[in-house]
Amino acid sequence: MSLTMERRANLLRVLYLTIFLTSTGLGTATFLLPVYASGLGADYIDLGWMGAVRNLVYTIGTLTVGYLLDRFERVRIYLIFMMFSAIVVALLGAVSSLIYLILWNGLVGLFSASFWVTASTLTADISPSEQMTKSISLYNLSWILGFTVGPYLGGLISDAFGFQALFVILSGFIISSVILSRIRIRPFVQLRSSKNKSIFHLNFLRGLFLAYLILIPFTVLLGIYMAIIPGYMKIIGYSSTLIGLLLTMTNGFRSLAFYNSKLFVSQGVRRSVTLAAILFFSGMMIFSVARTVLEFALSLILYGIAAGIMTPLILDYIAERCEKSALGTAMGLHEGVYGLGMLVGPIIGGAIAESYGPARLYQLLAIISLTMPLIAWILDNGKRIKRS
């Protein structure tokens, strides 16, 4: 569908608001579920499996949703999956058995996958080519702001009223996003790919393979950050409110890096990835020996800045070098790599933490982060695609 620049700008503004609302609901639920599970008696292995189940389903879901987005109307898919997300989050508080919570978390993974793949695809599809970097930056800022305000408020609500009330409130954020999308986006645009009818249309992978590969060590760290670290802090005695505050602080610094993503993109993949790796290494080494709140805060600040560099940098790289007809598949594969890393990380990380202690796990993560510059050094610049 032909869209004027003004119409594109208006649609993107509404889209960013819906992304903020949905990411607040889904992101807060994801971050605080390990805290909820720890209250039900979960150990490190349980936390690892809970993250692994979520991310296994997430990985499969991203590839499936990416395929659907290149074959069906994208805004409608966005609405349908967000509605199911609201239902799944609302019912989390009704699950009081640890094993069922682990399984139900798989549904959280499925609808998280559908949201992130669709939201990133819509952003890249609506955005003019010359505004792509800016659009990707604002997309990332939209969801990270939800991650920033959500955990702390979620910790306060769960401490005051319980997790059941929290999950219902988070569901309300997602429902608000559905209503806004139905009123302000759906009537004005329909986005459907007219090409790329073959499921095996993967030509866009040429020149992008290393961009996907470099995400794996990063997403292993991310998976443990989301699945194990919140539960670990609960196990050592921190309250849900304090954990939420630390996560909010981390994501706040991540959003600060998102806001400056143009700077990191302009510096190139090699320099920016090297900086991120140094910050990851320092943060995880400090976390492995941290004993006070200030030490945990410092390590998580370093982690947040590093993650804030990596996410928009690689997403922009992929979006700028992919044909529009394959955007859904490309974004699905991008999120699928996230799911793969976050699947492997919690399973192995949980076992290492249980057998050798959490400190060894975080030291190993520090070492793993140093593999990223090696991949970045041979990453091809690739050819940008000119799109209207």
Steps between C-alpha positions, in 0.01 A plus 500: 500500500631846401545725803599866522787601725255670738279190520804279563614731781155496663471122477847454647419725796192293583693178443773609745236566766346154453849347520562681829172376649543140389866480598410633846254215541703217346841623615403552863336158511813340354739675740298432815395142425833368637429696819149351514645153436762542774214570740353163397827324587690506168876432512760594234423195286126575514567860398721379217232264370233765529706732282588216263139395441402859433783552258455167319144602419620855430751371242245285318243778521726764345563294187131413466381857550763631257367263234141612566593868478635455148178332388211664684393850601743616768289740708227240547757247622631763742151549649418130530819403677489795740149402607617147583799649684266691731310180585816299572648770728174545692486127580860474629390581853261202500795259460628396843684177406864539398483241222190657350658844528799374300267367231277809498810712458531334160186687394657823622791417270273433204313828523813696584646364177192602304512850645867578442517353151183679389584833665849515348365396158228766508756763598733412213210465255338836576825695532645680194845371405675827586347496849571132575771550762290760682189277484687198635642719778152623601363145479769383743442799727126422507536147633796568727302777672240235580779283640625799700183611676342154524724297735516757780127573489440126474712438808307761694164358392595139568633583847190702585220301334650169387599358165143413400404869500822588320436263209145631452628859491771405248234337283315831505800675344494255210123534452546879481754441223254280309226764519735777386627293207147411394389864500811687380693256278276230354254732315778695326749244375518142381844348462535187291802370313429445129817301444696224665239223490754225543576380850859438385558858389809561712718695257508788748729287719790568267716754677291480820613166641768650726256766620278221629797302633632790709168509686547153652754585776305819573170315530651234727582785740156649448326169572678460833437865587127449448455144630749459785631834630164625640442166672858498628450837666176373656679190633771709670230700677410809299136612489294510181497880520880525519545245220253693288688822572832345393345365179339837431836670551668251264242554228519874554868496405416266215247756372764772529721299263199446272446875490857542377481210255579727202840565655576129536373425148722778362804355679454171317439145614860419591560791736156492661496123557850517653382769742193293590716191562730692737197625694345152514828351624543763770138481613490122534833484682376757751167318534682173578654654815227752588379503861333839541216672319743758358722228356202326339380837368838581343525164327144526365560855375794374293288211373213737410721735295658206315163345420377843389783516247452150358123487445444801269839460331431152362129560438582810294767306309249230403208734420717718274619202296182299449240519223155615619339181367710294743476732803274268698729202449811707574354642822368158596845349458649793694270432794547124452874541562409688818282207601775248422758678714251556780406129479854372536605756763250423777527119466879490519522802728257355753696173514834683541365725775354202688815285466784753525335808649360815340840677502647249252203550271544878483877466447434262210257751350772765518731276296227417246441871436856533366412285196280778356781728374657204321183454296454874453848533352410277203142623465444620144362853466235374259300704251218721620165462325335814365125497577223754457 
